[in-house]
Amino acid sequence: MHDTVVEMTAKRLGVIGVTDDRGYLVGVITDGDLRRNIERGLDYPAGVFMTRDPKTIGPDDLLDDALTFFDEYKITALFVVQDDGRGKKPIGVLHIHDCPAAR
């Protein structure tokens, strides 16, 4: 988890993706996940704190789809993924502040 906190701080998105050995997105860790678990300490693998099966969008999805996710699930970031039939490879992150309609 120490590396996770360092990377989250560097990227300043409030979220970090967790991938498996093949590079498929298997979960996310948010600032909220860290706050809820900080008393446990950082001597855990990222998988312990992560939210599995995060909400994602595809590269061809519409901005309106993302805005619906942000509103419906009360989240601020979505991973953009390419689904190859075996899993979802992260190719980007869309933050609510990137969306002009959300401002």
N, CA, C and O atoms as CSV, one atom per row, in Angstrom:
chain,resi,resn,atom,element,x,y,z
A,1,MET,N,N,0.806,-1.192,0.000
A,1,MET,CA,C,0.000,0.000,0.000
A,1,MET,C,C,0.851,1.258,0.000
A,1,MET,O,O,0.411,2.303,-0.479
A,2,HIS,N,N,2.057,1.172,0.528
A,2,HIS,CA,C,2.917,2.361,0.542
A,2,HIS,C,C,3.118,2.894,-0.879
A,2,HIS,O,O,2.987,4.094,-1.118
A,3,ASP,N,N,3.434,2.007,-1.814
A,3,ASP,CA,C,3.627,2.422,-3.211
A,3,ASP,C,C,2.347,3.014,-3.794
A,3,ASP,O,O,2.401,3.937,-4.608
A,4,THR,N,N,1.205,2.488,-3.382
A,4,THR,CA,C,-0.084,2.987,-3.849
A,4,THR,C,C,-0.284,4.431,-3.407
A,4,THR,O,O,-0.693,5.275,-4.206
A,5,VAL,N,N,-0.002,4.717,-2.153
A,5,VAL,CA,C,-0.164,6.074,-1.628
A,5,VAL,C,C,0.781,7.034,-2.351
A,5,VAL,O,O,0.386,8.146,-2.700
A,6,VAL,N,N,2.001,6.618,-2.572
A,6,VAL,CA,C,2.974,7.461,-3.276
A,6,VAL,C,C,2.486,7.773,-4.690
A,6,VAL,O,O,2.549,8.919,-5.134
A,7,GLU,N,N,2.005,6.759,-5.389
A,7,GLU,CA,C,1.525,6.951,-6.766
A,7,GLU,C,C,0.265,7.810,-6.808
A,7,GLU,O,O,0.136,8.667,-7.682
A,8,MET,N,N,-0.656,7.597,-5.889
A,8,MET,CA,C,-1.878,8.412,-5.833
A,8,MET,C,C,-1.534,9.875,-5.591
A,8,MET,O,O,-2.142,10.767,-6.183
A,9,THR,N,N,-0.575,10.117,-4.734
A,9,THR,CA,C,-0.156,11.485,-4.441
A,9,THR,C,C,0.478,12.124,-5.671
A,9,THR,O,O,0.240,13.299,-5.953
A,10,ALA,N,N,1.270,11.368,-6.393
A,10,ALA,CA,C,1.937,11.897,-7.586
A,10,ALA,C,C,0.950,12.222,-8.701
A,10,ALA,O,O,1.103,13.237,-9.381
A,11,LYS,N,N,-0.045,11.388,-8.895
A,11,LYS,CA,C,-1.007,11.563,-9.997
A,11,LYS,C,C,-2.113,12.562,-9.669
A,11,LYS,O,O,-2.674,13.187,-10.569
A,12,ARG,N,N,-2.425,12.712,-8.394
A,12,ARG,CA,C,-3.405,13.694,-7.919
A,12,ARG,C,C,-4.804,13.530,-8.527
A,12,ARG,O,O,-5.482,14.516,-8.814
A,13,LEU,N,N,-5.222,12.287,-8.718
A,13,LEU,CA,C,-6.555,12.009,-9.243
A,13,LEU,C,C,-7.515,11.507,-8.177
A,13,LEU,O,O,-8.728,11.489,-8.388
A,14,GLY,N,N,-6.979,11.101,-7.033
A,14,GLY,CA,C,-7.839,10.571,-5.987
A,14,GLY,C,C,-8.227,9.127,-6.197
A,14,GLY,O,O,-9.063,8.592,-5.470
A,15,VAL,N,N,-7.620,8.487,-7.194
A,15,VAL,CA,C,-7.930,7.098,-7.506
A,15,VAL,C,C,-6.723,6.470,-8.192
A,15,VAL,O,O,-5.967,7.141,-8.896
A,16,ILE,N,N,-6.563,5.190,-7.975
A,16,ILE,CA,C,-5.512,4.446,-8.674
A,16,ILE,C,C,-6.081,3.087,-9.069
A,16,ILE,O,O,-6.839,2.479,-8.313
A,17,GLY,N,N,-5.715,2.623,-10.239
A,17,GLY,CA,C,-6.172,1.328,-10.699
A,17,GLY,C,C,-5.278,0.209,-10.198
A,17,GLY,O,O,-4.072,0.385,-10.024
A,18,VAL,N,N,-5.881,-0.932,-9.972
A,18,VAL,CA,C,-5.143,-2.132,-9.579
A,18,VAL,C,C,-5.309,-3.122,-10.721
A,18,VAL,O,O,-6.430,-3.456,-11.107
A,19,THR,N,N,-4.192,-3.588,-11.258
A,19,THR,CA,C,-4.226,-4.521,-12.378
A,19,THR,C,C,-3.647,-5.864,-11.973
A,19,THR,O,O,-2.882,-5.974,-11.016
A,20,ASP,N,N,-4.035,-6.882,-12.729
A,20,ASP,CA,C,-3.459,-8.202,-12.494
A,20,ASP,C,C,-2.149,-8.320,-13.280
A,20,ASP,O,O,-1.693,-7.350,-13.885
A,21,ASP,N,N,-1.558,-9.496,-13.266
A,21,ASP,CA,C,-0.268,-9.711,-13.929
A,21,ASP,C,C,-0.327,-9.504,-15.443
A,21,ASP,O,O,0.700,-9.267,-16.080
A,22,ARG,N,N,-1.531,-9.595,-16.019
A,22,ARG,CA,C,-1.679,-9.424,-17.465
A,22,ARG,C,C,-2.042,-7.992,-17.854
A,22,ARG,O,O,-2.176,-7.680,-19.037
A,23,GLY,N,N,-2.202,-7.119,-16.848
A,23,GLY,CA,C,-2.515,-5.729,-17.115
A,23,GLY,C,C,-3.997,-5.411,-17.176
A,23,GLY,O,O,-4.386,-4.323,-17.599
A,24,TYR,N,N,-4.832,-6.363,-16.751
A,24,TYR,CA,C,-6.271,-6.130,-16.737
A,24,TYR,C,C,-6.673,-5.440,-15.434
A,24,TYR,O,O,-6.167,-5.767,-14.360
A,25,LEU,N,N,-7.579,-4.494,-15.547
A,25,LEU,CA,C,-8.071,-3.771,-14.377
A,25,LEU,C,C,-8.941,-4.695,-13.531
A,25,LEU,O,O,-9.938,-5.237,-14.008
A,26,VAL,N,N,-8.552,-4.865,-12.275
A,26,VAL,CA,C,-9.321,-5.737,-11.371
A,26,VAL,C,C,-9.934,-4.957,-10.215
A,26,VAL,O,O,-10.772,-5.484,-9.484
A,27,GLY,N,N,-9.523,-3.713,-10.049
A,27,GLY,CA,C,-10.073,-2.917,-8.963
A,27,GLY,C,C,-9.515,-1.513,-8.961
A,27,GLY,O,O,-8.641,-1.169,-9.757
A,28,VAL,N,N,-10.036,-0.710,-8.051
A,28,VAL,CA,C,-9.540,0.647,-7.848
A,28,VAL,C,C,-9.425,0.910,-6.363
A,28,VAL,O,O,-10.127,0.312,-5.548
A,29,ILE,N,N,-8.530,1.810,-6.032
A,29,ILE,CA,C,-8.415,2.299,-4.660
A,29,ILE,C,C,-8.593,3.806,-4.732
A,29,ILE,O,O,-7.905,4.497,-5.483
A,30,THR,N,N,-9.530,4.298,-3.938
A,30,THR,CA,C,-9.806,5.729,-3.900
A,30,THR,C,C,-9.240,6.334,-2.622
A,30,THR,O,O,-8.835,5.624,-1.702
A,31,ASP,N,N,-9.221,7.674,-2.587
A,31,ASP,CA,C,-8.835,8.350,-1.355
A,31,ASP,C,C,-9.729,7.898,-0.207
A,31,ASP,O,O,-9.264,7.729,0.921
A,32,GLY,N,N,-11.010,7.703,-0.498
A,32,GLY,CA,C,-11.948,7.247,0.533
A,32,GLY,C,C,-11.592,5.868,1.058
A,32,GLY,O,O,-11.684,5.610,2.258
A,33,ASP,N,N,-11.182,4.974,0.147
A,33,ASP,CA,C,-10.751,3.637,0.587
A,33,ASP,C,C,-9.568,3.748,1.544
A,33,ASP,O,O,-9.508,3.046,2.553
A,34,LEU,N,N,-8.632,4.632,1.221
A,34,LEU,CA,C,-7.476,4.825,2.103
A,34,LEU,C,C,-7.900,5.354,3.464
A,34,LEU,O,O,-7.450,4.856,4.496
A,35,ARG,N,N,-8.762,6.359,3.468
A,35,ARG,CA,C,-9.214,6.936,4.748
A,35,ARG,C,C,-9.936,5.900,5.604
A,35,ARG,O,O,-9.747,5.848,6.819
A,36,ARG,N,N,-10.758,5.084,4.968
A,36,ARG,CA,C,-11.509,4.073,5.728
A,36,ARG,C,C,-10.603,2.982,6.298
A,36,ARG,O,O,-10.967,2.320,7.270
A,37,ASN,N,N,-9.435,2.794,5.702
A,37,ASN,CA,C,-8.566,1.690,6.120
A,37,ASN,C,C,-7.249,2.112,6.753
A,37,ASN,O,O,-6.449,1.252,7.122
A,38,ILE,N,N,-7.003,3.402,6.889
A,38,ILE,CA,C,-5.691,3.877,7.324
A,38,ILE,C,C,-5.300,3.359,8.712
A,38,ILE,O,O,-4.118,3.148,8.982
A,39,GLU,N,N,-6.265,3.158,9.575
A,39,GLU,CA,C,-5.947,2.663,10.915
A,39,GLU,C,C,-5.360,1.261,10.879
A,39,GLU,O,O,-4.659,0.854,11.806
A,40,ARG,N,N,-5.640,0.529,9.827
A,40,ARG,CA,C,-5.101,-0.827,9.687
A,40,ARG,C,C,-3.623,-0.802,9.343
A,40,ARG,O,O,-2.922,-1.793,9.543
A,41,GLY,N,N,-3.146,0.316,8.830
A,41,GLY,CA,C,-1.750,0.441,8.429
A,41,GLY,C,C,-1.577,0.187,6.944
A,41,GLY,O,O,-2.532,-0.149,6.244
A,42,LEU,N,N,-0.353,0.350,6.472
A,42,LEU,CA,C,-0.069,0.219,5.043
A,42,LEU,C,C,0.653,-1.071,4.694
A,42,LEU,O,O,1.132,-1.227,3.570
A,43,ASP,N,N,0.736,-1.986,5.629
A,43,ASP,CA,C,1.440,-3.247,5.388
A,43,ASP,C,C,0.527,-4.311,4.793
A,43,ASP,O,O,0.493,-5.451,5.254
A,44,TYR,N,N,-0.208,-3.918,3.765
A,44,TYR,CA,C,-1.132,-4.821,3.076
A,44,TYR,C,C,-0.938,-4.673,1.578
A,44,TYR,O,O,-0.518,-3.615,1.109
A,45,PRO,N,N,-1.239,-5.720,0.822
A,45,PRO,CA,C,-1.244,-5.570,-0.637
A,45,PRO,C,C,-2.452,-4.728,-1.056
A,45,PRO,O,O,-3.450,-4.663,-0.338
A,46,ALA,N,N,-2.354,-4.094,-2.206
A,46,ALA,CA,C,-3.412,-3.207,-2.690
A,46,ALA,C,C,-4.762,-3.921,-2.784
A,46,ALA,O,O,-5.804,-3.299,-2.579
A,47,GLY,N,N,-4.753,-5.197,-3.087
A,47,GLY,CA,C,-5.990,-5.945,-3.236
A,47,GLY,C,C,-6.862,-5.991,-1.990
A,47,GLY,O,O,-8.067,-6.226,-2.084
A,48,VAL,N,N,-6.272,-5.772,-0.837
A,48,VAL,CA,C,-7.033,-5.798,0.410
A,48,VAL,C,C,-7.936,-4.574,0.521
A,48,VAL,O,O,-9.051,-4.671,1.033
A,49,PHE,N,N,-7.463,-3.422,0.047
A,49,PHE,CA,C,-8.209,-2.170,0.184
A,49,PHE,C,C,-9.045,-1.836,-1.046
A,49,PHE,O,O,-9.911,-0.964,-0.974
A,50,MET,N,N,-8.813,-2.492,-2.149
A,50,MET,CA,C,-9.444,-2.078,-3.405
A,50,MET,C,C,-10.925,-2.428,-3.491
A,50,MET,O,O,-11.421,-3.337,-2.826
A,51,THR,N,N,-11.601,-1.670,-4.334
A,51,THR,CA,C,-12.975,-1.970,-4.716
A,51,THR,C,C,-12.899,-2.792,-5.994
A,51,THR,O,O,-12.348,-2.339,-6.998
A,52,ARG,N,N,-13.444,-3.986,-5.959
A,52,ARG,CA,C,-13.394,-4.874,-7.126
A,52,ARG,C,C,-14.439,-4.468,-8.156
A,52,ARG,O,O,-15.452,-3.851,-7.827
A,53,ASP,N,N,-14.175,-4.827,-9.409
A,53,ASP,CA,C,-15.094,-4.560,-10.515
A,53,ASP,C,C,-15.557,-3.107,-10.549
A,53,ASP,O,O,-16.752,-2.834,-10.435
A,54,PRO,N,N,-14.620,-2.175,-10.703
A,54,PRO,CA,C,-14.997,-0.761,-10.699
A,54,PRO,C,C,-15.832,-0.382,-11.923
A,54,PRO,O,O,-15.820,-1.074,-12.941
A,55,LYS,N,N,-16.545,0.716,-11.801
A,55,LYS,CA,C,-17.296,1.259,-12.934
A,55,LYS,C,C,-16.291,1.761,-13.966
A,55,LYS,O,O,-15.324,2.445,-13.629
A,56,THR,N,N,-16.532,1.416,-15.212
A,56,THR,CA,C,-15.632,1.815,-16.292
A,56,THR,C,C,-16.443,2.266,-17.501
A,56,THR,O,O,-17.649,2.035,-17.584
A,57,ILE,N,N,-15.757,2.911,-18.427
A,57,ILE,CA,C,-16.355,3.249,-19.709
A,57,ILE,C,C,-15.379,2.843,-20.805
A,57,ILE,O,O,-14.185,2.678,-20.559
A,58,GLY,N,N,-15.892,2.688,-21.996
A,58,GLY,CA,C,-15.060,2.362,-23.144
A,58,GLY,C,C,-14.613,3.621,-23.879
A,58,GLY,O,O,-15.180,4.693,-23.668
A,59,PRO,N,N,-13.623,3.506,-24.722
A,59,PRO,CA,C,-13.101,4.674,-25.433
A,59,PRO,C,C,-14.102,5.302,-26.396
A,59,PRO,O,O,-13.952,6.471,-26.750
A,60,ASP,N,N,-15.104,4.568,-26.825
A,60,ASP,CA,C,-16.099,5.107,-27.753
A,60,ASP,C,C,-17.397,5.521,-27.060
A,60,ASP,O,O,-18.333,5.964,-27.726
A,61,ASP,N,N,-17.468,5.384,-25.738
A,61,ASP,CA,C,-18.667,5.789,-25.006
A,61,ASP,C,C,-18.799,7.312,-25.027
A,61,ASP,O,O,-17.817,8.033,-25.203
A,62,LEU,N,N,-20.012,7.776,-24.847
A,62,LEU,CA,C,-20.294,9.201,-24.876
A,62,LEU,C,C,-20.035,9.854,-23.526
A,62,LEU,O,O,-20.099,9.202,-22.484
A,63,LEU,N,N,-19.745,11.137,-23.558
A,63,LEU,CA,C,-19.554,11.896,-22.332
A,63,LEU,C,C,-20.810,11.829,-21.464
A,63,LEU,O,O,-20.714,11.783,-20.237
A,64,ASP,N,N,-21.970,11.823,-22.085
A,64,ASP,CA,C,-23.219,11.694,-21.324
A,64,ASP,C,C,-23.256,10.401,-20.513
A,64,ASP,O,O,-23.796,10.380,-19.407
A,65,ASP,N,N,-22.685,9.324,-21.054
A,65,ASP,CA,C,-22.619,8.058,-20.316
A,65,ASP,C,C,-21.764,8.221,-19.058
A,65,ASP,O,O,-22.122,7.740,-17.983
A,66,ALA,N,N,-20.637,8.901,-19.209
A,66,ALA,CA,C,-19.759,9.133,-18.064
A,66,ALA,C,C,-20.453,9.994,-17.023
A,66,ALA,O,O,-20.381,9.701,-15.829
A,67,LEU,N,N,-21.121,11.050,-17.459
A,67,LEU,CA,C,-21.819,11.926,-16.524
A,67,LEU,C,C,-22.910,11.177,-15.764
A,67,LEU,O,O,-23.146,11.437,-14.584
A,68,THR,N,N,-23.568,10.252,-16.444
A,68,THR,CA,C,-24.586,9.427,-15.778
A,68,THR,C,C,-23.945,8.576,-14.690
A,68,THR,O,O,-24.484,8.480,-13.588
A,69,PHE,N,N,-22.802,7.956,-14.982
A,69,PHE,CA,C,-22.091,7.158,-13.975
A,69,PHE,C,C,-21.685,8.026,-12.790
A,69,PHE,O,O,-21.900,7.650,-11.638
A,70,PHE,N,N,-21.095,9.195,-13.074
A,70,PHE,CA,C,-20.668,10.086,-11.995
A,70,PHE,C,C,-21.836,10.408,-11.065
A,70,PHE,O,O,-21.701,10.369,-9.842
A,71,ASP,N,N,-22.970,10.722,-11.658
A,71,ASP,CA,C,-24.144,11.104,-10.874
A,71,ASP,C,C,-24.771,9.907,-10.160
A,71,ASP,O,O,-25.039,9.965,-8.960
A,72,GLU,N,N,-25.001,8.839,-10.892
A,72,GLU,CA,C,-25.693,7.672,-10.338
A,72,GLU,C,C,-24.916,7.000,-9.213
A,72,GLU,O,O,-25.500,6.589,-8.211
A,73,TYR,N,N,-23.599,6.887,-9.378
A,73,TYR,CA,C,-22.790,6.162,-8.397
A,73,TYR,C,C,-22.015,7.074,-7.451
A,73,TYR,O,O,-21.260,6.598,-6.603
A,74,LYS,N,N,-22.201,8.388,-7.599
A,74,LYS,CA,C,-21.534,9.368,-6.727
A,74,LYS,C,C,-20.020,9.158,-6.717
A,74,LYS,O,O,-19.387,9.108,-5.662
A,75,ILE,N,N,-19.455,9.038,-7.930
A,75,ILE,CA,C,-18.018,8.870,-8.080
A,75,ILE,C,C,-17.459,10.061,-8.858
A,75,ILE,O,O,-18.210,10.804,-9.490
A,76,THR,N,N,-16.157,10.235,-8.811
A,76,THR,CA,C,-15.539,11.376,-9.483
A,76,THR,C,C,-14.557,10.983,-10.577
A,76,THR,O,O,-14.045,11.848,-11.287
A,77,ALA,N,N,-14.290,9.693,-10.723
A,77,ALA,CA,C,-13.358,9.253,-11.751
A,77,ALA,C,C,-13.793,7.905,-12.315
A,77,ALA,O,O,-14.322,7.051,-11.604
A,78,LEU,N,N,-13.555,7.743,-13.606
A,78,LEU,CA,C,-13.845,6.486,-14.299
A,78,LEU,C,C,-12.614,6.072,-15.093
A,78,LEU,O,O,-11.976,6.896,-15.748
A,79,PHE,N,N,-12.295,4.803,-15.026
A,79,PHE,CA,C,-11.232,4.307,-15.887
A,79,PHE,C,C,-11.815,4.054,-17.272
A,79,PHE,O,O,-12.894,3.481,-17.417
A,80,VAL,N,N,-11.084,4.489,-18.269
A,80,VAL,CA,C,-11.429,4.199,-19.657
A,80,VAL,C,C,-10.682,2.915,-19.993
A,80,VAL,O,O,-9.462,2.841,-19.845
A,81,VAL,N,N,-11.416,1.909,-20.445
A,81,VAL,CA,C,-10.817,0.595,-20.666
A,81,VAL,C,C,-11.143,0.068,-22.059
A,81,VAL,O,O,-12.174,0.391,-22.648
A,82,GLN,N,N,-10.242,-0.739,-22.552
A,82,GLN,CA,C,-10.455,-1.479,-23.795
A,82,GLN,C,C,-10.728,-2.923,-23.408
A,82,GLN,O,O,-9.866,-3.593,-22.840
A,83,ASP,N,N,-11.921,-3.400,-23.714
A,83,ASP,CA,C,-12.302,-4.768,-23.366
A,83,ASP,C,C,-11.953,-5.680,-24.535
A,83,ASP,O,O,-12.499,-5.531,-25.629
A,84,ASP,N,N,-11.046,-6.621,-24.305
A,84,ASP,CA,C,-10.626,-7.521,-25.382
A,84,ASP,C,C,-11.293,-8.897,-25.289
A,84,ASP,O,O,-10.879,-9.844,-25.957
A,85,GLY,N,N,-12.322,-8.992,-24.458
A,85,GLY,CA,C,-13.021,-10.266,-24.297
A,85,GLY,C,C,-12.463,-11.124,-23.184
A,85,GLY,O,O,-13.148,-12.025,-22.699
A,86,ARG,N,N,-11.242,-10.867,-22.771
A,86,ARG,CA,C,-10.621,-11.601,-21.658
A,86,ARG,C,C,-10.538,-10.736,-20.413
A,86,ARG,O,O,-10.337,-11.236,-19.306
A,87,GLY,N,N,-10.695,-9.437,-20.604
A,87,GLY,CA,C,-10.595,-8.504,-19.498
A,87,GLY,C,C,-10.555,-7.085,-20.011
A,87,GLY,O,O,-10.616,-6.836,-21.214
A,88,LYS,N,N,-10.453,-6.167,-19.082
A,88,LYS,CA,C,-10.463,-4.744,-19.413
A,88,LYS,C,C,-9.094,-4.133,-19.143
A,88,LYS,O,O,-8.629,-4.092,-18.003
A,89,LYS,N,N,-8.455,-3.657,-20.217
A,89,LYS,CA,C,-7.147,-3.014,-20.082
A,89,LYS,C,C,-7.345,-1.508,-19.942
A,89,LYS,O,O,-7.968,-0.882,-20.800
A,90,PRO,N,N,-6.823,-0.929,-18.876
A,90,PRO,CA,C,-6.976,0.513,-18.703
A,90,PRO,C,C,-6.153,1.276,-19.744
A,90,PRO,O,O,-4.988,0.965,-19.995
A,91,ILE,N,N,-6.800,2.290,-20.344
A,91,ILE,CA,C,-6.087,3.121,-21.314
A,91,ILE,C,C,-6.147,4.599,-20.930
A,91,ILE,O,O,-5.535,5.444,-21.584
A,92,GLY,N,N,-6.888,4.901,-19.864
A,92,GLY,CA,C,-6.969,6.285,-19.407
A,92,GLY,C,C,-7.888,6.409,-18.216
A,92,GLY,O,O,-8.504,5.440,-17.771
A,93,VAL,N,N,-7.965,7.629,-17.710
A,93,VAL,CA,C,-8.858,7.950,-16.598
A,93,VAL,C,C,-9.585,9.232,-16.964
A,93,VAL,O,O,-8.975,10.198,-17.423
A,94,LEU,N,N,-10.878,9.229,-16.760
A,94,LEU,CA,C,-11.687,10.428,-16.964
A,94,LEU,C,C,-12.146,10.906,-15.596
A,94,LEU,O,O,-12.828,10.182,-14.870
A,95,HIS,N,N,-11.768,12.127,-15.249
A,95,HIS,CA,C,-12.162,12.718,-13.972
A,95,HIS,C,C,-13.321,13.668,-14.219
A,95,HIS,O,O,-13.401,14.293,-15.276
A,96,ILE,N,N,-14.205,13.776,-13.263
A,96,ILE,CA,C,-15.380,14.624,-13.427
A,96,ILE,C,C,-14.987,16.062,-13.766
A,96,ILE,O,O,-15.722,16.742,-14.482
A,97,HIS,N,N,-13.852,16.534,-13.270
A,97,HIS,CA,C,-13.410,17.894,-13.569
A,97,HIS,C,C,-12.927,18.049,-15.009
A,97,HIS,O,O,-12.719,19.170,-15.475
A,98,ASP,N,N,-12.746,16.933,-15.719
A,98,ASP,CA,C,-12.393,16.985,-17.141
A,98,ASP,C,C,-13.610,17.234,-18.014
A,98,ASP,O,O,-13.476,17.489,-19.210
A,99,CYS,N,N,-14.792,17.163,-17.427
A,99,CYS,CA,C,-16.047,17.223,-18.188
A,99,CYS,C,C,-16.670,18.602,-18.062
A,99,CYS,O,O,-17.148,18.969,-16.988
A,100,PRO,N,N,-16.672,19.369,-19.140
A,100,PRO,CA,C,-17.228,20.724,-19.069
A,100,PRO,C,C,-18.675,20.764,-18.601
A,100,PRO,O,O,-19.064,21.705,-17.910
A,101,ALA,N,N,-19.476,19.778,-18.954
A,101,ALA,CA,C,-20.883,19.772,-18.576
A,101,ALA,C,C,-21.080,19.550,-17.086
A,101,ALA,O,O,-22.159,19.821,-16.558
A,102,ALA,N,N,-20.058,19.064,-16.403
A,102,ALA,CA,C,-20.184,18.770,-14.980
A,102,ALA,C,C,-19.784,19.961,-14.110
A,102,ALA,O,O,-19.956,19.919,-12.891
A,103,ARG,N,N,-19.263,21.002,-14.710
A,103,ARG,CA,C,-18.772,22.148,-13.926
A,103,ARG,C,C,-19.862,23.083,-13.519
A,103,ARG,O,O,-19.598,24.088,-12.858
